[in-house]
Amino acid sequence: MTYAVVNPATGETLATYPEATDAEVEAAIAAADAATRGWGRSSTPAERAALIRRVAQLHRERRDELAAIIVREMGKPLAAAEGEVDFAADITEFYADHIDEITGDTPLTILAEGTAVIRRSPLGVLLGIMPWNFPYYQVARFAAPNLAIGNTILLKHAPQCPESAAAIAQMYTDAGFPAGAYADVRLSNEQAAAVIADPRVQGVSVTGSERAGSAVAEVAGRNLKKVVLELGGSDPFILLSTDDLDGAVQMALDARLDNNGQSCNAAKRFVVADGLYDEFLSKLTAGMAAAKVGDPFAADTVIGPLSSLAAAERLAEQVDRAVAQGATVVTGGIRDGAFYPGTVLTGITPDMDAYREEFFGPVASVYRVSGEDEAVALANATSFGLGSYVFTTDPEQAARIADALDAGMVYINIVLADSPELPFGGVKRSGTGREMGLLAAEEFVNKKLIRAAV
């Protein structure tokens, strides 16, 4: 596995970095284990909160430098990169602000005399395997809640994100975390499997593809380790009624084009009531065609390059295969190196691969439905179950659909509404467990029962 910064806008390899040696991996595990047994158990919640708060401050102080790194690493437009740094800071700070809720005892009402409480304590060393699409945000939502508890972190970042990974680790060091509390380790896949199997490591969290999640879960299960998986999604955007079609179209564009279309919980399948379909398709097509593709450092760029040439080639192959199977490209569909324009597909039927696949890039699939029941059935006709979006002027209809959708998250008449306090996660092949919000701090914790007679 090669850890390298390859600018997807130019194809230029800017820097390469070696994988960790086995001796370096052993040293990292040993240091993390020592930090768990020392700092993780002896530090107070207030002390941990102060360190976490300082990491949030460092994100803000180093915003320009951090943003520029990920524009080079994975092609994110600069404004989006700056926004990601801000969001990572907000997420990190959330766990400092809520340290007492995360670590406090929960008294239980018992049937006999005496008392009982649930006391939360750290599990120990955790491995995080993180993706390239949100290099700071994904790490923040894993690391911050677990460090708040007193767990320690070994972080394997994506091979194309070595410099953002190093920058994050430096912030934890500069904030004052002790040696071993947080370590960036450039692991091979084989080394990652060995780390998961190591008895000193108590759990693993993965954000990535179904293939990666399945491979990690297999190793974790074989070694009886707790695992959290945040995998792919093919989120439906259901539009049944609206008082503002232009506004709904703009939210559809925002939800599809965010992060160059490379978000697990992006709206990807647009399920539109028959009476709105033609006008919605026309307006969405115009917006996708108008979205400027170009230099991710330019202020007016909406779509930068995909994360790599290989990612653009995979997306182009999917679209070409959809067309060969009978789908129609209404706009876009022509790759230029790692750049891929806003693309709209129609005419997708259940016998096509595109009906089931996730398009990880700026491709919108638009479907016409007769009404609520058909919309819900189509939305659920996928192996994924991450997020979903429902647009309707009928609150009772919105509630019915929210209950009926097989998804971990439902957003009604709103998009891009992720927030530090809101849990994030899915069902079916989109994964297990939750990140962000207070639920994130419940994943890797020993909820110890303490029962006393008096």
N, C-alpha and C positions, 0 to 999 in steps of 0.2 A: 504494500500500500504506500502510495507517494503522498506526502503532505506538501502541498505546493500552492502558492498564490498564482493563479492564472487569470489574468484580466479577461473576462468573457467578451468585453467590448472590442478588444484588439487581438485576442488569442495569445498575447505575450505572456510568457512565464516570468513572473517578477521575482520569485524567490522559491527555494525549496528547503525543506527541513527534514532531518532524519527521524525515523521512528525511534521510540524509546528502546533501549537495550533491555534485556531481561533483568539485568542487575538494577537498572533504573526503575523498572516496574516494581520489583521487590522492595526497593527502598521507599517508593511512594506508598505502597500498601502498608509497610511497617510504620511509616511516619503517620499515616492516617489512623491506623489502629492505636498508636500511642496517643495521638491527639484525642481520640474518642475516649480512651480510658482516663486521660488527664483532663484537658480543657472541657471536653464534652460533658463530663460528669460533675466537674467542680465549678465551672463558671455559672454565674447567676443569669437568669433571663435578662435582667437589666444590662449586664455586661455584654451579652450577646447582641442585644438590641442596639447598643451603642456602636458596635462594630458594623452591624448590618446597615445602620443609618449612614455610617461613613462611606460604605460602598456606594450607596445611592447618591451621596454627594459627589463622589469621584466620577460617577457616570456623567453627572451634569457638568462638572468642571472640565472634563475631557471630551465633551460632546463632539466637537469638530473633528478631533483626531480619530475618535472611535467610529464616527459616521464614515469618514473617508476610507477607513480600512475596509469596511464591508461593501462599499461601492466597488472597490477594486477586486475584492474576493468573489463576489457573487452577483454584481451588476445591478443592485438595488438603486433606483433613482435617489439622488442625494436627499431630497426633502423627506422621502420615506425612511431613509437611513437615519436621519436626524430624529424623526418621530419614533423610530424603534428604540434609539438610545434613551429618549425621554420616557418611553413606556417601561423600559427595563428599570430605570431609576424609580418610577412610581411603584412598580411591583415590589421591588426590593424594599422600599420604604414602608410599604403596607405591612410587611411582616415585622418590622421594627415597631410600628405603631400599635400592632395587635399582639405583642409578645405575651401579654398576660392571658389573653383568651387562648392562645396556642398552648401555653405551658401550664395553665392553672388546673387545679383539681376539679373534678366533677362529682359532687356529692350524690349519693344514691339513696332513694327512699327504700328502706328494707322492711321485711315482714316481721323481724324479730327485734330483740333489744340490741343496742349498740349502734355502731356506725359503719358506713362503707363509702369509699370514694374510688373513683378511677383516677389514677395518677399517671401522667404522661412522661415517659422517659425515652431517650434516644435508643435506636436500634444499634447504631454503630456506623461502620464504613459503608458508603453507598457509591455505586458506579452510575454515572450519568453518561448516556450516549446520545449526543445532540446532533441536529441536522444543520444544513447550510442555509435554509431559507430565512431564518430569523436568528442570526448568530448570537445576539445579546438577549433578546426577549425570551427565547427558549431556555437559556441557561438560568436567567433570573428566576423564572417561575419554578425551576427545580431546586436550585441551590439555596435561595433565600429562606423558604420555609423550613428546609431541612437543617440548615445551620442554626436557625432560630431554636429548633428543638434541641440541638446539640449533636446531631449527626455530623459526620465529616464526609467530604466529597472528593472523589476521583472523577475527573471530567475528561472523557474522550470526545473531542469535537470532530466535526466532519473534516475529511482530509483537505478540503479546499479552504478551510477556515483557520489555519494555524496562527495567523497574526491576531485575529480577533480573540481567539482562545487565549493566547499569551497575554493580551491586553486585559482580559477579564481577570486572569490569575494575578496579574500585577496589581490590579485594584484591590483584590482581597489581601494581598501581602501589605500593600501600602496602607490599607485601612487598619492594620494591626492584628489580623487573625494570626494565630500561632502556626508554626510550621506543622504541616500535615492536615490542617483543617480544610484546606482547599488546594487541590493540585491539578494542573493541566498535564495530562499524560497522552502523548501521541502513540496510541496503541495500534497494533495490527489486529485484524479480526481474530486471529489465533490467540494473541495475548489477551484480548478482551474476554474471550471465552475462559481463559485460565483465571483471569481476575474474578469473574463471576463465580467460578468454582472454588475459589480460595475461601477457606472457612472464616477468615477474618472479615470478609465482605458479606454484608447482611441483606443487600437488595440492589436492584438495578432499575433504572428508569430509562426508557427509550422513546425518542420521538423520531419517526422516520417512516420508511416504507413498510408495507405488509411483509415483504420478504425479510427485511431486517428484524422486524418485530417477532416474526415467527422463529427465526434462528435464535434470537436472544432468549425468547420465552422457553424454547426447548432446553437450552443450557440451564436456565434458571430453574425450570421445573425439575430437571434431573438432579439438581443440587439443592432442592427445597428452599429456594430463595424467593422472597417477595419481589414481584415485578409490576411496574406500571408501564403501560403501552399507550402512546398517542400516535396513531397511524394515519392512514389516508382518509379522504372524504370525497363524496360527490354530492355536495349539499344542494338540495332543491330550493328554488326561489319561486314560491307559489303566489301568483297574482290573480285574484278572483274579482276584486272590485277596488276602485280608487277614486278619490275626488281630485287627484292631481297626478295624471299619467306622466307628465314630464318629470315630476319629482320622483315617481317610482322608477322611471327609466334611469334617472341619474343615480339613484341608489343601486340599481342593478349594475350599472357601469362601475360604480365605486367598488361594489362587492366582488365583481369579476376581475377587475384590473389591479386591485391592490397587490403590491409586491410582485409586479409583472405577472399576475395571475398565479403565482406559486405559493398559495396558502392552502393548508389542509382544509380549513373551514371557509374557503371562498365559495360564494354562490357559483355553481357550475352548470346546473340544469334549470332552465327557466320554464316553468310550467304555468301556462297562461290560459285563462278562460277564453272561450271562443269569441265572445263579443269584443274583447280587448286585443286579441292576438295580432291582427294585421297591423294595427297602429303601433302596438308595442314593438313588434318586429322591425317595422320601418324605422322607428326612432332609435331602437337599440343598435341597429345596423349602422345608422348614421353616426352614432356616438363611437362605436367601435372603430369605424373607418377613420374617424377624425382624431383618434387618440395618437398623439405623436410618438413615433418610435425613434430612439436615437441615443446620444451620449448620456449616460446616467448622471453625469455631473452637470448637465445643462438644466437650467431652471424650468424650461418649458417641456421637458421630456416627461411623458406619461408612462411609456413602456420602454424600459431599458433592455439590454440583452437578457436572455434566460441565463441561468446560473452557469451554464457551460455549453460548448458546442454539442456535446453528447445529449444534453437535455433538450436542446432545440431539435436535434435530429430525431429523438424519440417522439417528440410532440408532432413533428411533421409526418412521421411514419403513421402515427395514429390517425391523423386527419386524412391522409392519403388513403389509408385503408378504409376509413368510414365512407369516403367518396366512392371507392371501388365497390363497396357493398351497397351503395344506393343513396347515401346521404347527399345533401346539397350544401356547398359552400356559398353563402350569401355575400360574404365579404371576407377579405384576407386570405389566409391559407398558403401564402408563399414565403418560405423561409429565406433569410439572407444571413448566412453565417449563423451566429448564435442569436440573431434577432428574429423575432416572430411577431407579426402584427396582430392587432385585435381581429379575431376571426369569429364568425357566426355560422353555426351548422343547423340545418333543419332536415326534416324528413327521416329522422333516426327512428328505427323500428326495433322491436324486441329481438329480432333475429340477427342484429348487427352487434359487433364487438363494442361499438361506441355506446350502446345502451347500458353497458355494465362498467365500462372503464372510467377511470379518473383522468381527466385532461389537466395535467399540471402545467398550466401556462394560459395565456390570454385567449382561450377558446370557450365560447358560450354555445351550449346546445339548447335550442328553443323547441318546446313542445306545445301543441294545442290540445286543450281538454274541454269537455262539455260542462264540467262543474266540479263541485267539492269532492264527491266520491272518487271520480276518476283522477283528480289531482292528487289525493292522498294515496291512492293505489300506485300511481306512477312514482310519486316521491319515495315510497317505501320499496319500490322494485329495484333494490340495489343491495349489495352485500355490505355497503358502508352505512354508518349511522352516527355521523359526527354532529354537524350543525344543520340548521334549516331556517328558512325565512318565509314568513307568511304575510301577505299583504291583502287586507280586506277592510272594508268599512263596517263590517258586522262583528261586534265584539263576541257574540255568542258563537258565531262561526269560527272565529279565531281560537276560542277556547276549545271547541270540538276538535279542530285540526291539530292544535298543540297536543292534545291528549292522544290523538291517533297516530302521530308521527313516530316512527322508530328512530329516534335521534337523542343524543345526549344534551342538545341545546336547541331551543326554539326562540327565534327573535321575531317579534310581531311588529310590522310597520317600521322597522329600523334595521340598519346594517352597520357594520364596523363599530359595534357597541361593546366590544370586549373591554373589561375593566379589572383592575387588580382584585377587587372583592368578589368577582363572579367566577364560579368554578368552570373549568374548561375540560371537556372530555367527551367520549362517545361510547356507543354500543356496537354490537355486531363486529365486523372486521375493522372498525375504526379504533378499537382498543379497549383497554380496561383501566380503571382508576381515574382520578381527577387531579388536575393541576390548577393553580391559582385559587384565590379565595381561601377561606379557612379550611375547606376540605382538603387542600393540598397538604396541610400540616398533619392530616390524619393518616396519610398513606404509609409512612415509614416511622411508626412510633409504637412503643410498647405501652398499651393501655392497661396498666397494671391495677388489678383489684387489690385494695387494702381494706380488709374487714376486721373490725375490732369489736370485742365483747362489750366494752363500755366506752 
